Amino acid sequence: MFSSSTLRKFILGNGNFILSHAEYKRVLLTGQLCTLTFFFGIGFFLFDVYRQIYHGFIYELSCAGLAVISFFLNRKQYHDAAKIILGFSVNFTVFFFSLIEPSEVGLYMYYIPASLGAIAVFGPEDGLKRMVMLLLPFVLFMASQVIDRTVLFQPVAQNNFDPVNLIITFTGSLLASVLIIHYVISINFRSEKSLLENEKQINEKNTELSKLNTELDQFVYSTSHDLMAPLSSIRGLILLSRVTEDPKEQREIITMMEGQVNNLQKFIRDISDYSRNTRLEVQKQKVLVNKLIRTILETLRSHPHTEKIKIELDIPADLIIYSDPARLQIILSNLIGNAIKYMDPGKETPMLKVSVMVHESYMRFIIQDNGLGIPGNHIHKIFDMFYQANEKAEGSGLGLYIVKQTVEKLNGTVLVASEFNLGTTFTVVIPVYTDPDTTG
């Protein structure tokens, strides 16, 4: 079967690349018109041979030959030369035939596809060439009406008119016109479709940009506030340290300053995590899950009241996955850190349980605690940037926002279930990658 790709290869040849789609379609149409003209020239020649009519051989074969030349010029990327030669050969062949054939044959109908072809194969940037080739059929038609044909040619006798010629002429001009108009319609359709797609993309980008601008405004405002707050506290504590000589008060001031520095350090780390998650591509590396979680817990041991929490780990000791270790560190550090930070000191046995379950294509992390919990009217907002659901919160409000963004970067999901004063459970589901060293 003669597929569209075979047709393109036949007309354009191998290795010919045209950047502009409109120009590509014009070149493709030029090749099709060259092919159609060649077959019409040969077809008329064979038809006349069959009827033993010999006066038009030279015009028919010349037109077919020039169509072949135009076709190969088009393949060699001499596109303008191919269009001009094809246009002149068709128009003058019609002109000469119209001088020797009876007007009833209707050969002048071929001027119509010749004019349409001039509009179609020459782009807007070829204004002068398009105008010349558009006017040429009209000029030749008018010339054929005023020229005394008997001076130049011996016209075919009127009684030799065959109605079949009129049918062939009409069919040929109609076929060529339909081909050209189909091309113009397809170009317009593609342009309209492309405009609609571009408009849709622009609207989506504008919506995304508006959201990013809103987040950026909020980010700048909250960041400047959260950076200034501990610095202002430290400045006040410094001034206070200068007016007291009591060693006990000085130690308390240093302890408070240390707390503010830790808060500032945590906030800067959150901003760094957010930036890194946004910029860097996902890495697929070997991760020892048990070791990763134990390292996180060891890092969080310095948090007040950690020693009171009963920690349970339900993790296979030898579990190895291939994922992004830095992003897993961000996710689990924030979730485990929150469970420790918002423990309920009023409970007899504060509890934190971390479970990991692996399936064929994904992994589920469950971080469960019996801490303060999240009020029901806050739970749908906890993943918003800078949102703090708990009145006792001391952080930046970036932690859970970063968790959600990081999980989504890994093509995963994060879910939360919580009851106020009873506890909270976070469930993180992420894909499990195969060993990159074993994939082709």
C-alpha positions as semicolon CSV with decimal commas, in nm:
position;residue;x (nm);y (nm);z (nm)
1;M;0,000;0,000;0,000
2;F;0,127;0,348;-0,095
3;S;0,144;0,517;0,246
4;S;0,175;0,891;0,313
5;S;0,533;0,841;0,438
6;T;0,623;0,666;0,111
7;L;0,469;0,954;-0,083
8;R;0,672;1,209;0,115
9;K;0,991;1,012;0,059
10;F;0,914;0,982;-0,314
11;I;0,856;1,357;-0,354
12;L;1,112;1,500;-0,112
13;G;1,386;1,237;-0,131
14;N;1,606;1,127;0,160
15;G;1,762;1,366;0,407
16;N;1,573;1,677;0,297
17;F;1,456;1,861;0,607
18;I;1,227;2,165;0,588
19;L;1,184;2,352;0,915
20;S;0,868;2,546;0,828
21;H;0,560;2,324;0,813
22;A;0,388;2,562;0,567
23;E;0,690;2,554;0,332
24;Y;0,708;2,176;0,371
25;K;0,344;2,146;0,260
26;R;0,404;2,379;-0,036
27;V;0,703;2,173;-0,148
28;L;0,499;1,854;-0,110
29;L;0,216;2,005;-0,316
30;T;0,462;2,115;-0,587
31;G;0,586;1,756;-0,617
32;Q;0,229;1,626;-0,639
33;L;0,137;1,880;-0,908
34;C;0,452;1,787;-1,104
35;T;0,350;1,421;-1,086
36;L;-0,008;1,499;-1,186
37;T;0,107;1,717;-1,478
38;F;0,341;1,443;-1,601
39;F;0,066;1,182;-1,602
40;F;-0,177;1,418;-1,771
41;G;0,080;1,495;-2,045
42;I;0,157;1,125;-2,102
43;G;-0,211;1,037;-2,074
44;F;-0,314;1,287;-2,341
45;F;-0,025;1,170;-2,559
46;L;-0,130;0,804;-2,537
47;F;-0,494;0,897;-2,591
48;D;-0,402;1,091;-2,907
49;V;-0,182;0,804;-3,030
50;Y;-0,481;0,571;-2,986
51;R;-0,701;0,808;-3,188
52;Q;-0,422;0,873;-3,441
53;I;-0,420;1,247;-3,373
54;Y;-0,068;1,383;-3,406
55;H;-0,082;1,763;-3,397
56;G;-0,034;1,794;-3,018
57;F;0,250;1,547;-2,960
58;I;0,518;1,813;-2,919
59;Y;0,318;2,007;-2,658
60;E;0,214;1,699;-2,462
61;L;0,562;1,550;-2,445
62;S;0,722;1,888;-2,374
63;C;0,483;1,948;-2,085
64;A;0,548;1,597;-1,944
65;G;0,924;1,645;-1,978
66;L;0,922;1,986;-1,807
67;A;0,709;1,837;-1,528
68;V;0,981;1,573;-1,473
69;I;1,249;1,844;-1,467
70;S;1,044;2,046;-1,215
71;F;0,993;1,735;-1,002
72;F;1,367;1,667;-0,970
73;L;1,448;2,035;-0,914
74;N;1,197;2,024;-0,630
75;R;1,370;1,715;-0,483
76;K;1,706;1,894;-0,507
77;Q;1,559;2,185;-0,308
78;Y;1,550;2,430;-0,600
79;H;1,194;2,496;-0,501
80;D;1,135;2,833;-0,668
81;A;1,280;2,715;-1,000
82;A;1,061;2,404;-0,989
83;K;0,747;2,611;-0,926
84;I;0,821;2,865;-1,200
85;I;0,908;2,602;-1,464
86;L;0,599;2,399;-1,379
87;G;0,376;2,708;-1,388
88;F;0,508;2,828;-1,725
89;S;0,496;2,482;-1,882
90;V;0,132;2,423;-1,780
91;N;0,013;2,771;-1,878
92;F;0,185;2,780;-2,217
93;T;0,084;2,422;-2,298
94;V;-0,278;2,518;-2,233
95;F;-0,225;2,837;-2,436
96;F;-0,085;2,660;-2,744
97;F;-0,349;2,387;-2,732
98;S;-0,626;2,645;-2,698
99;L;-0,505;2,801;-3,026
100;I;-0,532;2,478;-3,224
101;E;-0,814;2,294;-3,051
102;P;-1,182;2,385;-3,084
103;S;-1,306;2,607;-2,800
104;E;-1,569;2,341;-2,720
105;V;-1,291;2,121;-2,578
106;G;-1,272;2,368;-2,285
107;L;-0,894;2,361;-2,245
108;Y;-0,909;2,709;-2,090
109;M;-1,050;2,537;-1,777
110;Y;-0,693;2,437;-1,694
111;Y;-0,617;2,803;-1,627
112;I;-0,825;2,772;-1,310
113;P;-0,604;2,512;-1,133
114;A;-0,301;2,697;-1,273
115;S;-0,415;3,013;-1,090
116;L;-0,505;2,821;-0,774
117;G;-0,167;2,649;-0,785
118;A;0,012;2,984;-0,802
119;I;-0,165;3,094;-0,483
120;A;-0,094;2,765;-0,307
121;V;0,270;2,690;-0,393
122;F;0,403;3,044;-0,347
123;G;0,401;3,173;0,009
124;P;0,317;3,525;0,126
125;E;0,687;3,608;0,124
126;D;0,694;3,543;-0,256
127;G;0,450;3,823;-0,334
128;L;0,590;3,925;-0,673
129;K;0,635;3,568;-0,802
130;R;0,286;3,477;-0,683
131;M;0,135;3,780;-0,856
132;V;0,314;3,709;-1,186
133;M;0,212;3,342;-1,187
134;L;-0,142;3,438;-1,086
135;L;-0,182;3,689;-1,369
136;L;-0,015;3,469;-1,633
137;P;-0,323;3,243;-1,691
138;F;-0,546;3,548;-1,731
139;V;-0,307;3,719;-1,975
140;L;-0,268;3,402;-2,183
141;F;-0,643;3,341;-2,186
142;M;-0,711;3,697;-2,306
143;A;-0,434;3,664;-2,566
144;S;-0,587;3,344;-2,702
145;Q;-0,916;3,530;-2,752
146;V;-0,768;3,815;-2,956
147;I;-0,490;3,642;-3,153
148;D;-0,568;3,539;-3,509
149;R;-0,489;3,171;-3,464
150;T;-0,477;3,100;-3,840
151;V;-0,164;3,316;-3,872
152;L;0,039;3,098;-3,629
153;F;-0,129;2,757;-3,638
154;Q;-0,357;2,547;-3,843
155;P;-0,660;2,499;-3,616
156;V;-0,821;2,157;-3,591
157;A;-1,140;2,135;-3,790
158;Q;-1,455;2,196;-3,587
159;N;-1,606;1,865;-3,701
160;N;-1,317;1,678;-3,539
161;F;-1,446;1,776;-3,193
162;D;-1,495;1,477;-2,967
163;P;-1,712;1,528;-2,651
164;V;-1,478;1,288;-2,468
165;N;-1,214;1,561;-2,479
166;L;-1,442;1,797;-2,288
167;I;-1,506;1,531;-2,022
168;I;-1,132;1,465;-1,985
169;T;-1,057;1,838;-1,965
170;F;-1,323;1,899;-1,703
171;T;-1,214;1,594;-1,497
172;G;-0,847;1,691;-1,508
173;S;-0,900;2,055;-1,413
174;L;-1,142;1,954;-1,136
175;L;-0,897;1,697;-0,994
176;A;-0,610;1,945;-0,992
177;S;-0,831;2,217;-0,835
178;V;-0,956;1,981;-0,563
179;L;-0,599;1,878;-0,479
180;I;-0,491;2,240;-0,441
181;I;-0,797;2,346;-0,240
182;H;-0,756;2,040;-0,015
183;Y;-0,401;2,152;0,054
184;V;-0,512;2,506;0,143
185;I;-0,787;2,376;0,373
186;S;-0,550;2,133;0,548
187;I;-0,298;2,414;0,605
188;N;-0,568;2,637;0,752
189;F;-0,701;2,354;0,967
190;R;-0,357;2,278;1,104
191;S;-0,292;2,647;1,167
192;E;-0,622;2,687;1,354
193;K;-0,555;2,372;1,553
194;S;-0,205;2,492;1,635
195;L;-0,342;2,831;1,743
196;L;-0,600;2,666;1,969
197;E;-0,334;2,442;2,122
198;N;-0,104;2,740;2,174
199;E;-0,389;2,938;2,329
200;K;-0,465;2,649;2,563
201;Q;-0,097;2,619;2,660
202;I;-0,074;2,995;2,715
203;N;-0,382;2,989;2,940
204;E;-0,237;2,698;3,136
205;K;0,097;2,876;3,167
206;N;-0,076;3,197;3,275
207;T;-0,270;3,007;3,541
208;E;0,048;2,838;3,657
209;L;0,235;3,169;3,650
210;S;-0,037;3,340;3,857
211;K;-0,015;3,059;4,111
212;L;0,365;3,084;4,119
213;N;0,349;3,463;4,159
214;T;0,107;3,426;4,449
215;E;0,332;3,164;4,610
216;L;0,637;3,380;4,544
217;D;0,478;3,684;4,709
218;Q;0,381;3,471;5,008
219;F;0,723;3,308;5,010
220;V;0,910;3,641;5,011
221;Y;0,686;3,790;5,278
222;S;0,697;3,488;5,509
223;T;1,067;3,426;5,448
224;S;1,164;3,782;5,536
225;H;0,947;3,762;5,848
226;D;1,084;3,424;5,958
227;L;1,441;3,534;5,897
228;M;1,399;3,860;6,084
229;A;1,219;3,712;6,387
230;P;1,510;3,502;6,525
231;L;1,761;3,772;6,431
232;S;1,559;4,031;6,622
233;S;1,539;3,795;6,919
234;I;1,914;3,737;6,910
235;R;1,976;4,113;6,890
236;G;1,751;4,166;7,195
237;L;1,928;3,889;7,387
238;I;2,266;4,042;7,303
239;L;2,153;4,377;7,439
240;L;2,017;4,200;7,748
241;S;2,348;4,019;7,805
242;R;2,528;4,353;7,816
243;V;2,326;4,481;8,111
244;T;2,353;4,175;8,335
245;E;2,652;4,031;8,514
246;D;2,466;3,743;8,674
247;P;2,631;3,419;8,543
248;K;2,302;3,228;8,571
249;E;2,114;3,486;8,364
250;Q;2,396;3,494;8,109
251;R;2,378;3,114;8,071
252;E;2,001;3,137;8,021
253;I;2,049;3,410;7,760
254;I;2,306;3,197;7,573
255;T;2,068;2,901;7,580
256;M;1,790;3,116;7,436
257;M;2,026;3,253;7,169
258;E;2,126;2,898;7,081
259;G;1,757;2,808;7,037
260;Q;1,703;3,104;6,804
261;V;2,012;3,009;6,601
262;N;1,881;2,652;6,572
263;N;1,544;2,785;6,451
264;L;1,721;3,002;6,194
265;Q;1,938;2,712;6,083
266;K;1,633;2,488;6,043
267;F;1,455;2,753;5,839
268;I;1,752;2,800;5,606
269;R;1,774;2,422;5,566
270;D;1,404;2,413;5,471
271;I;1,458;2,679;5,205
272;S;1,759;2,487;5,075
273;D;1,555;2,164;5,058
274;Y;1,277;2,344;4,870
275;S;1,521;2,492;4,619
276;R;1,706;2,165;4,567
277;N;1,384;1,969;4,513
278;T;1,270;2,222;4,251
279;R;1,595;2,233;4,054
280;L;1,751;1,888;4,061
281;E;1,647;1,585;3,860
282;V;1,541;1,267;4,038
283;Q;1,835;1,036;4,115
284;K;1,798;0,657;4,123
285;Q;2,049;0,522;4,371
286;K;2,080;0,233;4,611
287;V;1,912;0,308;4,946
288;L;1,935;0,095;5,262
289;V;1,599;0,189;5,410
290;N;1,662;0,070;5,766
291;K;1,993;0,253;5,786
292;L;1,840;0,573;5,642
293;I;1,561;0,585;5,901
294;R;1,793;0,502;6,192
295;T;2,027;0,782;6,080
296;I;1,735;1,025;6,079
297;L;1,630;0,917;6,428
298;E;1,987;0,954;6,553
299;T;1,998;1,309;6,414
300;L;1,672;1,397;6,594
301;R;1,784;1,262;6,933
302;S;1,883;1,610;7,049
303;H;1,521;1,729;7,036
304;P;1,372;1,787;7,385
305;H;1,175;1,496;7,534
306;T;1,290;1,251;7,263
307;E;1,399;1,007;7,532
308;K;1,038;0,979;7,654
309;I;0,906;0,857;7,317
310;K;0,866;0,486;7,253
311;I;0,990;0,429;6,901
312;E;0,886;0,120;6,704
313;L;1,037;0,026;6,368
314;D;0,867;-0,224;6,140
315;I;1,126;-0,233;5,863
316;P;1,299;-0,536;5,706
317;A;1,659;-0,518;5,820
318;D;1,804;-0,593;5,474
319;L;1,555;-0,388;5,268
320;I;1,722;-0,217;4,970
321;I;1,544;0,003;4,716
322;Y;1,653;0,224;4,428
323;S;1,524;0,577;4,469
324;D;1,642;0,932;4,539
325;P;1,813;0,917;4,882
326;A;1,829;1,296;4,926
327;R;1,457;1,337;4,866
328;L;1,370;1,040;5,088
329;Q;1,582;1,206;5,359
330;I;1,381;1,529;5,323
331;I;1,044;1,350;5,336
332;L;1,116;1,120;5,628
333;S;1,311;1,379;5,831
334;N;1,021;1,621;5,818
335;L;0,752;1,364;5,899
336;I;0,946;1,190;6,177
337;G;1,064;1,527;6,310
338;N;0,705;1,655;6,328
339;A;0,594;1,341;6,513
340;I;0,863;1,403;6,773
341;K;0,808;1,780;6,788
342;Y;0,432;1,752;6,842
343;M;0,435;1,465;7,091
344;D;0,179;1,487;7,370
345;P;0,373;1,523;7,699
346;G;0,051;1,456;7,889
347;K;0,034;1,097;7,762
348;E;0,191;0,829;7,977
349;T;0,365;0,662;7,681
350;P;0,428;0,888;7,380
351;M;0,465;0,662;7,077
352;L;0,617;0,685;6,728
353;K;0,593;0,395;6,483
354;V;0,758;0,382;6,140
355;S;0,651;0,103;5,906
356;V;0,768;0,020;5,554
357;M;0,591;-0,212;5,311
358;V;0,719;-0,298;4,964
359;H;0,508;-0,417;4,673
360;E;0,610;-0,500;4,318
361;S;0,597;-0,147;4,181
362;Y;0,570;0,081;4,483
363;M;0,670;0,129;4,848
364;R;0,458;0,255;5,137
365;F;0,601;0,446;5,436
366;I;0,372;0,488;5,737
367;I;0,467;0,733;6,016
368;Q;0,221;0,701;6,304
369;D;0,216;0,882;6,640
370;N;-0,018;0,939;6,937
371;G;0,072;1,306;6,970
372;L;-0,131;1,625;6,973
373;G;-0,303;1,556;6,641
374;I;-0,440;1,806;6,391
375;P;-0,777;1,980;6,431
376;G;-1,028;1,877;6,163
377;N;-1,071;2,232;6,032
378;H;-0,696;2,257;5,964
379;I;-0,613;1,923;5,809
380;H;-0,697;2,021;5,449
381;K;-0,449;2,313;5,466
382;I;-0,147;2,153;5,629
383;F;0,038;2,107;5,297
384;D;0,004;2,476;5,206
385;M;0,314;2,691;5,208
386;F;0,387;2,847;5,551
387;Y;0,068;2,707;5,703
388;Q;0,088;2,612;6,072
389;A;-0,199;2,413;6,217
390;N;-0,069;2,390;6,571
391;E;-0,054;2,690;6,804
392;K;0,262;2,548;6,959
393;A;0,438;2,539;6,623
394;E;0,786;2,689;6,627
395;G;0,893;2,611;6,271
396;S;0,861;2,796;5,942
397;G;0,550;2,622;5,815
398;L;0,748;2,503;5,513
399;G;0,807;2,143;5,627
400;L;0,488;1,971;5,508
401;Y;0,473;2,187;5,194
402;I;0,823;2,063;5,105
403;V;0,719;1,705;5,186
404;K;0,428;1,722;4,941
405;Q;0,635;1,886;4,666
406;T;0,914;1,631;4,713
407;V;0,677;1,332;4,709
408;E;0,517;1,461;4,388
409;K;0,865;1,501;4,236
410;L;0,908;1,127;4,295
411;N;0,566;1,064;4,128
412;G;0,424;0,955;4,462
413;T;0,138;1,053;4,692
414;V;0,114;1,154;5,058
415;L;-0,198;1,105;5,271
416;V;-0,279;1,213;5,626
417;A;-0,529;1,090;5,884
418;S;-0,551;1,264;6,223
419;E;-0,771;1,313;6,526
420;F;-0,715;1,603;6,758
421;N;-0,542;1,496;7,084
422;L;-0,528;1,133;6,963
423;G;-0,252;1,130;6,704
424;T;-0,162;1,147;6,337
425;T;-0,073;0,899;6,064
426;F;0,110;1,000;5,745
427;T;0,123;0,753;5,456
428;V;0,370;0,810;5,172
429;V;0,354;0,594;4,858
430;I;0,634;0,619;4,602
431;P;0,734;0,409;4,300
432;V;1,009;0,150;4,339
433;Y;1,272;0,171;4,064
434;T;1,471;-0,120;3,930
435;D;1,847;-0,146;3,969
436;P;1,985;0,092;3,702
437;D;2,284;-0,138;3,653
438;T;2,059;-0,426;3,543
439;T;1,851;-0,231;3,290
440;G;1,936;-0,202;2,927
